[in-house]
C-alpha cells in the first residue's frame, strides 16, 4: 500500500477505476499489449516483449488463495489475443502488477477512499499466489514490485481492455 501522509491519507496520483466493495470479487484489469514494462527506482523490474497481457490485480478483504488460483486460470485461458487466442494457446507472456487502487471509491467528495482494498499483509501473498499459479500452469510471468511506486509502460493493442472479477 502507498505511504500515508500526516493526515493518515494515502499519497497517490492514480485514479480509482471502480467503486469499492468490501466483499466484492478479486479484480483484474487485463489489457492486450504489444510489449509492456514496469520500472521501480529507475530499474526495470518486469518486462514482456511482443503479444501478451498486462494485468493489474486488486485484492479486497474477502479474497482467498482459491480466488487467486481461479483468477490465474482465467488469465491463462481468456481469449483476448489476436484471432481469439489465449496466452495458453501461444505461450504469450503476462506482466502482473499489484494495484490496490482498483478498489478505490470516488463516489463521494473529491478524494477516493481505499477502505475496500486489502492491507498489504493480506494482498501481497494473494498477488504472489496469482503469479505462482500462472507459472504452475506454464506461463511466463513478469512482475512489478509490491507496494512500490511503479512506472508502467505499455502498448495497448486494439485497444483491448477487460475487467475480470472472480
N, C-alpha and C positions, 0 to 999 in steps of 0.2 A: 504494500500500500504506500502511497505517496507520503512524504513527511508532512507533519502538521505545523501550522504557524502558531503564534502566541494565542490566538483566539480559539485554538483547537480545531480549526477547519483545515481541510487538506489543500495544499497548494498544487493546483492542477491547471493545465492550459487546455486539456481535452474537453470536448463537449460530450454529454451523455447521448447514447444512441436511442435508448428506450426508457420508458418509465419503469421505476423499480417495483419489484415484488419480492417480499421476504421469502415466500415459499414457492417461488417460481422455479422453472427448469434451469438446468445448466444451459448456458447460452454461448453461441459462437457466431461471429460474423465471418463468413467464408467468401473469399474473393478469388476468382480465377485470375492468375497472373502469368506474365511472361517475364519472370525474374522478380526477386524481392530480397531485401536485406534489412538487417537491424544493426544499429551501431550504438554502443554504450561507451561513454568516455573516450570517443574517438577511435574505438576499436570495433571492428566487425565481429559480432558475437554469433551471428547466424546469417546464412545466405543460401538462396536456391537460384539456379540458373534455368532458363527455359520454362516450358509449360509446367505449371503446378498450382498449388493453393497456398494462399496466405490466410492464416486462421487466427482471429483474435478471440481468446477464450475468457469468458466471465464466469465466476463462481459465486453462488449465493449460499446462504447459511445451511440450507437443507440438502445440498448436493453430497453425493456419495461416490465411493470408488466404482460402484456398479454403474452409476450415471456416466462417470468418466470413461469407463470401458465401452459403454453404449455409444457415447459421442465419438470415440475413436473409430469404432466400426462404421459409423455413419460417414465420418470424414473420409475414410479409406475407400468407401464404396459409392459415395454420392457422384452422380453422373453430371458433372459441371464442366468437364474439359471438352475440347473440340470433338465434334462428331459424337456427342453424348457418351463420352468415355469417362471413367473414373481413374483416380490415381492408381488403384489396384490393377486396372486394365493395362496401363502403360508404364507402371513403375515411376509415376511422376512424384516429385518431392513435395513436401509440405513445410512451410515456415509457421511455427506455432508460437504465439506471443500472448502472455497473460495481459488481460485488460479489464481491471475491475470497474472502469467507468461504464462498461456495458450495463451495469446496474445502477447508474445514476438516475436520479429522479429530479426532473426540472419542471414539474407541473406547477409548483408554487414558487413565487419570488423570482429572483434573477440569478440565484446561485444554486446549482444542483446539490442534492444530498447524496450520500453514499451508504445509507443505512442498510440497504438490501445486499450490498457487496459483502462477501465473506471476509473476515480478517485474514491477514497474511498467513498466520499459522494454520488456518483451515484451507485457504485457497491454494497455497503453493504446492502441497502434496497432491492435490487433485489435478492441478495443471500438469505436474510431473507425471501423474498416472495416465493422463491422456497421451502424453508423449511416449511413455513406456509401452502403453497398449498399442499405439500406432507402430512402434518399432517391432513389437512382437508379431504384428501382422505382416511385417516385411517392408514397412515404409521407410524411406529416407526422410528424416525429420531434422530440421534446423530449428533453433530456438532463440528467443531473446533472453534477457536476464530478469528474473522475477524481482519486482519492486524497484527496478532501476528506471531512471529517466532514459527512454529509448527514442531513437530517431529511426523511423521505419520508412523505407523507400520501396516502391513497387511500381510495376507497370500493370495496371488492371487491364485484362484482356477481355474486351467486349464493349463496355464494361459489363461484368457479370458478378454480382454480389448477392449472397443469400444469407438470411438469418436462420440458423439452425438452433432449435431448442429441444432438449432431451429431458 
